Amino acid sequence: MAGTDDNKPNDSESAANDIERNEQNEDNVREEYILLDTKLDELNQALDLLEQKNDDIHKRLTELLQSNRDIRQQLRHENAEIN
C-alpha cells in the first residue's frame, strides 16, 4: 500500500512490547526489593551484634564498679579497725 510504513509496529505489537516492558520493570523492582530486604536483614544482624556487645560491656562495667565499691568498703572497715 502506498504511503504506509511497513516498519512501523502495529497496535498489537506495540501493546505486546508495552506489556513485556512492564513485566521486565516489575521483575527489576521485585529484584531490587529482594536485594533491599537482604541488606536490611544484614544491617539488622549487625545492629543486634552491636547491641549484644554493648550489653556485655555494660554488664562488665557494672561488675567492675561493684567490685571497686566492695574493695573501698573493705579498706574503710580495715582503717576503722586499725584506728
C-alpha positions as CSV (number, residue, x, y, z in Angstrom):
1,M,0.0,0.0,0.0
2,A,1.4,3.4,-1.0
3,G,2.2,5.9,1.8
4,T,2.3,3.4,4.6
5,D,5.3,2.5,6.7
6,D,5.8,-1.3,6.8
7,N,8.5,-0.9,9.5
8,K,6.1,0.8,12.0
9,P,4.8,-1.7,14.6
10,N,1.0,-2.2,14.6
11,D,-1.1,-1.6,17.7
12,S,-1.0,-5.3,18.9
13,E,2.8,-5.4,18.6
14,S,3.1,-2.1,20.5
15,A,0.8,-3.4,23.2
16,A,2.8,-6.6,23.5
17,N,6.0,-4.6,23.8
18,D,4.5,-2.4,26.5
19,I,3.4,-5.5,28.4
20,E,6.8,-7.0,28.1
21,R,8.5,-3.8,29.3
22,N,6.1,-3.6,32.2
23,E,6.8,-7.2,33.2
24,Q,10.6,-6.5,33.0
25,N,10.1,-3.4,35.1
26,E,8.1,-5.4,37.7
27,D,10.8,-8.1,37.7
28,N,13.5,-5.4,38.2
29,V,11.5,-3.9,41.1
30,R,11.0,-7.3,42.7
31,E,14.7,-8.0,42.5
32,E,15.5,-4.6,44.0
33,Y,13.1,-5.3,46.9
34,I,14.7,-8.7,47.5
35,L,18.2,-7.1,47.5
36,L,17.0,-4.3,49.8
37,D,15.4,-6.9,52.1
38,T,18.6,-8.8,52.2
39,K,20.7,-5.7,53.0
40,L,18.2,-4.7,55.8
41,D,18.5,-8.2,57.3
42,E,22.3,-7.9,57.3
43,L,22.1,-4.5,58.9
44,N,19.6,-5.8,61.5
45,Q,22.0,-8.7,62.3
46,A,24.9,-6.2,62.6
47,L,22.9,-4.0,64.9
48,D,21.9,-7.0,67.1
49,L,25.6,-7.9,67.4
50,L,26.5,-4.3,68.4
51,E,23.6,-4.3,70.9
52,Q,24.8,-7.5,72.4
53,K,28.4,-6.3,72.7
54,N,27.1,-3.0,74.3
55,D,25.1,-5.0,76.8
56,D,28.2,-7.2,77.6
57,I,30.3,-4.1,78.1
58,H,27.7,-2.5,80.4
59,K,27.4,-5.7,82.4
60,R,31.2,-5.8,82.9
61,L,31.4,-2.2,83.8
62,T,28.7,-2.6,86.4
63,E,30.5,-5.6,87.9
64,L,33.8,-3.6,88.0
65,L,32.0,-0.7,89.7
66,Q,30.5,-3.0,92.3
67,S,33.9,-4.7,92.8
68,N,35.5,-1.3,93.4
69,R,32.8,-0.3,95.8
70,D,33.3,-3.5,97.8
71,I,37.1,-3.0,97.9
72,R,36.7,0.6,99.2
73,Q,34.2,-0.6,101.8
74,Q,36.7,-3.3,103.0
75,L,39.6,-0.7,103.1
76,R,37.4,1.7,105.1
77,H,36.5,-1.1,107.5
78,E,40.2,-2.1,107.9
79,N,41.2,1.5,108.5
80,A,38.5,1.9,111.1
81,E,39.7,-1.2,112.9
82,I,43.3,0.0,112.9
83,N,42.4,3.4,114.3
